[in-house]
């Protein structure tokens, strides 16, 4: 799953408007009142930690839990594996919480703990030097027409995706040219709406450029150019890598991705060959565990965890083999929670991952997974988001998988983010997923959004429970997160089309993760 900042999708919507113009079990809901107006910067930076009743913001009551339930208490250390694009383990707000394999001697070139991975001090990189990859649909059609329904489906999906990318490329190229035309006329690189209003011209092309850029600046604000650059990169990466049938990104890894027994590959550089490309995994790690209360950056959800970095998600779709082996690696090396902020529409070797999930269940490890960002009902077979915990998309085969949708920071009928996948069978619960502030590589911090951010918010609460109530099983922790949540509003808008539905239609629980309630329930359950 391509990891982009979904803020850019808002920008694209604004751009499309401009370009078109230029072309011509139900739980009774409590009546909470959401905060009106824009969140302040301090509120925005930690909104996922806030409390709906106290702050009128649909956070997870994390601050309340620390203040009223955890003060003076000491939990057990919990290892959380982040299976992702890599982690900047040297980040100022993460280096103190990075897992270290004490059974391995750093730099001696020997597999001291005999786990099959040499010098895996902080985790493992199953991708080696592989950065850019194709989508699974691209790989399927590249193999040729085998007459299967999967091939036909993949081909149709590929053609739709490719045509959309080409259209977006034209839009972005046009917008960049429009921006440059304004820069040239004003003889300045950075300009404001006031500068645009000052342009008086009879040139029809310049008039059109003025109109377009006025709308862009009005909708996207002063950071419009950075968002244009980010989205342009996303579009070009799709065409150059994800949808490129000639690309063989895997060659550099040196393994056979079709052979699960070919398992000794990759290296111990857990942020990969380019640290900047580890942005997604670094952000996810920060949401879970960036150091609390140190007055730098943001605060993590959990205060007594170690992050195990497992790199298995490239720019493009992950390979089933890498994910299956990554889950097993995390389990075998002591993780009690695994976060999986990734997903795809096709999974040729899904059984490998199913077996790995069952292995994690047997070893009492919770796997927290993002529901996906397509705004779809993933109960429908045509919308399945892999990996999942059901062979028929109806009945769960394991009790240790928690699938998480994304919340917006405004409480009301639109509290579920419009990009979030949903489903009464295949989404368990919701957690904050828009404008989440956390670590990114090279000592920086950034707002990102997606179900990729909702999943680690939930995983952080799961780690809290496993830290303070270590005798509770993965199955019990999953049930606590679902049962103890704050009820969603009775009526909600779901998906890209913002269809009016009830909370029951949104997920299995119809609830939002709440750390305070979860810890109260864990306390009661632990005494039984």
C-alpha positions in Angstrom: 0.0 0.0 0.0 1.5 3.3 -1.1 2.2 5.4 2.0 1.2 9.0 1.3 0.2 11.9 3.5 -3.6 11.9 2.9 -3.6 15.7 3.4 -2.4 15.7 -0.2 -5.7 14.1 -1.3 -7.5 17.1 0.1 -5.2 19.2 -2.0 -6.0 17.1 -5.1 -9.7 17.7 -4.6 -9.1 21.4 -4.6 -6.9 21.1 -7.7 -9.6 19.1 -9.5 -12.1 21.8 -8.8 -9.7 24.4 -10.2 -8.8 22.4 -13.3 -12.5 21.5 -14.0 -13.4 25.2 -13.7 -10.6 26.1 -16.0 -11.8 23.5 -18.5 -15.5 24.1 -17.6 -24.3 -4.6 18.2 -25.5 -1.5 18.8 -24.5 0.3 22.0 -26.6 3.4 22.9 -24.7 6.5 22.0 -24.1 9.2 24.6 -24.9 12.7 23.4 -21.4 14.2 23.5 -20.9 17.7 22.1 -17.8 18.1 19.8 -15.5 21.1 19.9 -16.6 23.8 17.6 -14.0 25.5 15.4 -10.4 24.8 14.7 -8.2 23.0 17.2 -5.3 25.0 18.7 -1.8 23.8 17.8 -1.3 22.2 21.3 -4.6 20.5 21.0 -3.9 19.3 17.5 -0.5 17.9 18.4 -1.9 15.6 21.1 -5.6 15.3 20.2 -5.4 11.5 20.2 -4.5 11.7 23.9 -7.5 13.9 24.9 -10.9 13.0 26.4 -14.2 13.5 24.6 -16.1 14.4 27.8 -13.5 16.8 29.1 -12.0 18.3 25.9 -14.9 17.8 23.4 -12.3 16.1 21.2 -12.7 12.3 20.3 -9.3 11.2 21.6 -8.5 8.0 23.5 -8.4 9.5 27.0 -4.7 8.7 27.4 -3.8 11.7 29.5 -6.7 10.9 31.8 -5.5 7.3 32.1 -2.0 8.4 33.1 -3.3 11.0 35.6 -6.0 9.0 37.3 -5.1 5.3 36.9 -1.4 4.9 36.2 0.2 7.5 38.4 2.8 5.9 40.7 2.5 2.5 39.0 5.2 0.7 37.2 4.4 -1.6 34.3 6.4 -4.5 32.8 8.4 -3.8 29.6 6.6 -4.7 26.5 8.2 -5.2 23.0 6.1 -3.8 20.1 7.2 -4.8 16.7 6.7 -2.3 13.9 6.5 -4.1 10.6 6.8 -1.3 8.2 9.1 0.7 5.9 11.9 0.9 8.4 12.5 3.0 11.6 15.0 5.8 12.2 16.4 4.2 15.4 18.7 7.2 16.0 15.9 9.8 16.2 16.2 11.9 19.4 12.7 11.0 20.5 13.0 7.3 19.7 16.5 6.1 20.4 15.7 5.6 24.1 12.9 3.2 23.3 14.4 1.0 20.6 14.6 -2.7 21.3 18.1 -4.2 21.6 18.7 -7.9 21.1 20.8 -8.7 24.1 21.6 -12.2 22.8 23.5 -10.8 19.9 26.9 -9.2 19.9 27.0 -6.2 17.6 29.2 -6.1 14.6 30.9 -9.5 15.0 29.4 -11.0 11.9 28.2 -14.0 13.8 24.6 -15.2 14.5 25.2 -15.4 18.2 21.6 -16.2 19.2 21.3 -18.7 16.3 18.0 -17.3 15.1 19.1 -17.2 11.5 19.8 -13.5 11.4 23.3 -12.2 11.8 23.8 -9.1 14.0 20.1 -8.4 14.3 20.7 -5.9 17.1 17.5 -3.8 16.7 15.4 -5.9 14.4 15.7 -7.1 10.8 15.4 -5.6 7.3 13.7 -8.2 5.0 13.9 -5.9 2.0 17.7 -5.3 2.0 18.4 -2.5 -0.4 15.0 -2.7 -2.1 13.2 0.7 -2.0 10.7 0.9 -4.8 8.3 -1.9 -5.8 5.4 -2.7 -8.0 1.9 -3.3 -6.8 0.7 -6.9 -6.5 -1.8 -6.3 -9.4 1.2 -5.3 -11.5 3.1 -8.5 -10.6 0.0 -10.6 -11.4 -0.5 -9.3 -14.9 3.3 -9.3 -15.5 3.2 -13.1 -15.2 0.7 -13.3 -18.0 -2.9 -14.4 -18.6 -3.4 -17.8 -16.9 -7.2 -17.6 -17.5 -8.0 -17.1 -13.8 -10.5 -14.7 -12.4 -7.7 -13.1 -10.4 -5.8 -12.2 -13.5 -8.9 -10.6 -15.1 -9.6 -8.7 -11.9 -6.0 -7.5 -11.6 -5.9 -6.4 -15.2 -9.1 -4.4 -14.9 -7.8 -2.8 -11.6 -4.4 -2.1 -13.2 -5.9 -0.3 -16.2 -8.2 1.8 -14.0 -5.3 2.7 -11.7 -2.9 3.4 -14.6 -5.4 5.7 -16.4 -6.1 7.5 -13.2 -2.4 8.1 -12.6 -1.9 9.4 -16.1 -4.8 11.8 -15.7 -3.3 13.0 -12.4 0.1 13.4 -14.0 -1.4 15.7 -16.6 -3.1 17.7 -13.8 0.0 18.0 -11.7 2.2 18.9 -14.7 -0.3 21.6 -15.7 -0.4 23.0 -12.1 3.3 23.1 -11.9 3.5 25.0 -15.2 0.7 27.4 -14.0 2.7 28.1 -10.8 5.8 28.8 -12.7 4.0 31.2 -15.0 2.8 33.2 -12.0 6.3 33.2 -10.5 7.7 34.5 -13.8 5.1 37.2 -14.1 5.6 38.4 -10.5 9.4 37.9 -10.7 9.3 36.1 -7.3 9.3 32.5 -6.1 6.9 32.9 -3.2 3.7 34.9 -3.5 0.5 35.5 -1.7 -3.2 35.9 -2.5 -2.7 39.6 -2.3 0.1 39.4 -5.0 -2.3 37.5 -7.2 -5.1 40.0 -6.6 -2.7 42.7 -7.8 -2.2 41.1 -11.2 -4.1 43.1 -13.9 -3.9 41.6 -17.4 -5.7 41.1 -20.7 -3.7 38.0 -21.4 -6.2 35.1 -21.2 -3.6 32.5 -20.3 -2.3 34.6 -17.4 -5.9 35.4 -16.3 -6.6 31.7 -16.1 -3.3 31.0 -14.2 -4.3 33.8 -11.8 -7.7 32.3 -11.2 -6.3 28.7 -10.6 -3.6 29.7 -8.2 -5.9 32.0 -6.3 -8.2 29.1 -5.6 -5.2 26.8 -4.7 -3.8 29.3 -2.2 -7.2 29.9 -0.7 -7.9 26.2 -0.3 -4.5 24.8 0.5 -2.8 27.8 2.2 0.9 28.8 2.2 2.1 25.2 2.2 0.5 24.5 -1.2 3.8 24.1 -3.0 5.1 21.5 -0.6 1.9 19.6 -1.0 2.0 19.9 -4.8 5.6 18.5 -4.7 4.6 15.6 -2.4 1.6 14.6 -4.5 3.5 15.0 -7.8 6.1 12.6 -6.4 3.3 10.2 -5.4 1.9 10.2 -8.9 5.3 9.9 -10.6 6.3 7.1 -8.2 3.1 5.2 -9.2 4.0 5.4 -12.9 7.8 4.9 -12.5 7.6 2.1 -9.9 4.2 0.8 -8.7 2.6 0.4 -12.1 5.8 -0.2 -14.1 5.6 -3.7 -15.6 9.3 -3.6 -16.5 10.5 -2.9 -12.9 12.3 -5.7 -11.0 12.9 -4.0 -7.7 13.2 -7.4 -6.0 16.4 -8.3 -7.9 18.6 -6.5 -5.5 17.3 -8.5 -2.5 18.7 -11.8 -4.0 16.0 -14.2 -2.8 13.1 -16.0 -4.4 9.9 -14.3 -3.2 7.9 -17.3 -4.3 9.7 -19.7 -1.9 8.8 -19.3 1.8 11.7 -21.7 2.7 14.2 -19.2 1.2 14.2 -17.3 4.5 17.7 -16.1 5.2 18.0 -12.8 3.3 18.0 -9.1 4.0 20.3 -7.3 6.5 20.3 -5.6 9.9 20.0 -1.9 8.6 16.5 -1.5 9.9 16.0 2.0 8.3 17.0 0.7 4.9 19.3 2.2 2.3 17.7 5.7 2.5 16.7 6.9 5.9 14.2 9.4 4.5 12.2 6.5 3.0 11.7 5.1 6.5 9.3 8.0 7.2 6.2 5.9 7.5 7.6 3.4 9.9 9.3 6.1 12.0 6.0 8.0 12.3 4.2 4.8 13.3 6.8 4.1 15.9 6.6 7.6 17.3 2.8 7.3 17.7 3.3 4.2 19.9 6.4 5.1 21.9 8.0 8.5 21.4 9.2 9.5 24.8 6.5 11.0 27.0 7.0 14.3 28.9 10.4 15.2 27.5 9.2 18.5 26.0 10.4 17.6 22.5 8.1 16.6 19.7 5.0 14.7 20.7 4.2 12.0 23.3 3.8 8.3 22.6 0.8 6.4 23.8 2.7 3.8 25.8 5.4 4.6 28.4 7.2 1.3 29.0 7.7 -0.2 25.6 10.5 -1.0 23.2 10.2 -0.7 19.5 11.4 -3.7 17.4 12.0 -2.5 13.9 11.1 -5.0 11.2 11.5 -3.6 7.7 9.2 -5.4 5.2 7.1 -2.7 3.5 8.5 -1.0 0.4 7.3 1.9 -1.7 4.7 -0.3 -3.4 3.0 -3.5 -2.3 4.6 -5.7 0.3 5.4 -9.3 -0.5 3.4 -12.0 1.3 6.6 -13.9 2.1 8.2 -10.8 3.8 5.2 -10.2 5.9 4.8 -13.8 7.0 8.5 -14.0 8.0 8.4 -10.6 9.7 5.5 -11.7 11.9 7.3 -14.9 12.8 10.6 -12.9 13.5 8.7 -10.6 15.8 7.0 -13.4 17.7 10.2 -15.5 18.1 12.1 -12.5 19.4 9.7 -11.5 22.1 7.2 -9.0 20.7 3.8 -9.1 22.5 2.2 -6.6 20.1 2.8 -6.3 16.4 1.6 -3.3 14.4 0.9 -3.7 10.7 0.1 -0.4 9.0 0.0 -1.8 5.5 -2.3 -3.6 3.2 -3.1 -4.6 -0.4 -6.0 -5.9 -2.6 -4.3 -9.1 -3.8 -2.5 -11.7 -1.9 -1.2 -14.7 -4.0 0.4 -16.4 -0.9 -2.1 -15.3 1.7 -1.9 -18.8 3.4 1.7 -18.0 4.4 0.4 -15.0 6.3 -2.6 -16.8 7.7 -0.2 -19.4 9.1 2.0 -16.7 10.6 -1.0 -15.1 12.3 -2.0 -18.5 13.7 1.6 -18.9 14.9 1.4 -15.5 16.7 -2.0 -16.5 18.2 -0.4 -19.7 19.6 2.4 -17.6 21.1 -0.1 -15.1 22.6 0.9 -12.1 20.4 -1.6 -9.5 19.3 -1.5 -8.3 15.7 -3.0 -4.8 15.2 -3.7 -4.0 11.5 -4.9 -0.9 9.6 -8.2 -1.3 7.8 -7.0 0.6 4.7 -7.6 4.0 3.1 -9.9 3.4 0.2 -13.2 4.5 1.9 -14.7 1.0 1.1 -16.8 -1.5 2.8 -14.3 -4.3 3.2 -17.0 -6.8 4.1 -17.6 -7.0 0.3 -15.3 -9.6 -1.4 -14.3 -7.1 -4.1 -12.9 -4.8 -1.4 -10.9 -7.2 0.8 -7.9 -5.6 2.4 -5.1 -8.1 2.9 -3.8 -9.4 5.3 -7.0 -10.3 7.2 -8.1 -12.9 9.7 -10.7 -14.7 7.6 -10.5 -17.1 4.8 -14.0 -16.4 3.6 -14.1 -12.7 4.7 -16.8 -13.7 7.3 -15.6 -16.0 10.0 -12.4 -15.3 11.9 -9.8 -18.1 12.0 -7.8 -16.4 14.8 -8.6 -14.4 18.0 -5.5 -12.2 18.0 -6.1 -9.8 15.1 -7.5 -6.3 15.7 -8.4 -4.3 12.6 -8.6 -0.6 13.1 -10.4 2.2 11.2 -9.5 5.9 11.4 -11.3 8.7 13.3 -11.3 12.5 12.5 -10.7 15.0 15.3 -14.2 16.5 15.0 -16.9 14.6 16.9 -20.2 14.2 15.1 -21.7 12.2 12.3 -18.5 12.7 10.3 -16.1 11.5 13.1 -15.1 8.5 11.0 -12.5 9.7 8.4 -13.9 9.6 4.9 -10.9 7.7 3.6 -11.2 4.9 6.2 -12.4 1.5 5.2 -15.3 0.1 7.3 -17.3 -3.1 7.8 -19.4 -4.8 10.4 -17.4 -8.0 10.1 -13.9 -6.9 9.2 -13.3 -3.7 11.1 -13.2 -4.1 14.8 -12.9 -0.6 16.3 -11.8 3.0 15.4 -8.9 5.1 16.7 -7.5 8.6 15.8 -6.1 8.7 12.3 -6.2 12.3 10.9 -3.5 14.9 11.5 -1.4 12.8 13.9 1.8 14.4 15.0 4.8 12.2 15.5 8.5 11.5 14.6 9.9 11.3 11.1 13.5 10.6 10.0 16.5 12.8 10.8 15.2 14.4 14.0 12.0 15.9 12.5 8.3 15.7 13.3 5.3 15.8 11.1 1.5 15.5 10.8 0.4 12.4 8.9 -2.9 10.7 8.4 -4.4 7.5 7.4 -5.6 4.2 9.0 -1.8 3.7 9.2 -1.8 6.2 12.1 -5.0 4.8 13.7 -3.5 1.3 14.0 -0.5 2.4 16.1 -2.7 4.5 18.3 -4.7 1.3 19.1 -1.5 -0.7 19.3 -0.2 1.8 21.9 -3.2 1.3 24.1 -2.8 -2.5 23.7 0.8 -2.2 24.8 -0.3 -0.2 27.9 -2.7 -3.0 28.8 -0.1 -5.7 28.3 2.4 -3.7 30.3 0.2 -3.1 33.4 -1.8 -6.3 33.2 0.7 -8.8 31.7 -1.3 -11.9 32.6 -4.1 -10.9 30.2 -4.0 -12.8 26.9 -3.9 -11.3 23.4 -7.5 -12.4 22.9 -8.6 -10.7 26.1 -6.7 -7.5 25.2 -8.5 -7.4 21.8 -11.9 -7.9 23.5 -11.1 -5.2 26.0 -10.3 -2.7 23.3 -13.5 -3.4 21.5 -15.8 -3.7 24.5 -14.5 -0.7 26.5 -14.5 1.8 23.7 -16.5 5.1 23.6 -19.6 4.5 21.5 -19.7 6.2 18.1 -22.5 8.6 17.4 -25.7 6.7 16.6 -25.6 8.0 13.0 -22.4 8.4 11.0 -21.2 9.1 7.5 -19.1 6.3 5.9 -16.6 6.1 3.1 -15.6 8.2 0.2 -19.3 8.9 -0.7 -20.1 9.8 2.9 -23.1 7.5 3.0 -25.4 8.0 6.0 -25.3 4.9 8.2 -25.7 3.8 11.8 -22.8 3.1 14.1 -23.6 -0.6 13.8 -22.8 -0.5 10.1 -19.3 0.9 10.7 -17.6 -1.9 12.6 -18.0 -5.0 14.8 -17.9 -2.9 18.0 -19.4 0.4 16.9 -16.8 2.0 19.2 -13.7 4.2 19.5 -10.7 3.0 21.4 -10.6 4.5 24.9 -7.4 3.9 27.1 -9.0 5.0 30.3 -12.0 2.6 30.0 -9.7 -0.1 28.6 -7.5 0.0 31.7 -10.5 0.0 34.0 -11.9 -3.1 32.3 -8.4 -4.8 32.3 -8.3 -4.2 36.1 -11.6 -6.0 36.5 -10.8 -8.8 34.1 -7.4 -9.4 35.7 -9.1 -10.0 39.1 -11.4 -12.7 37.7 
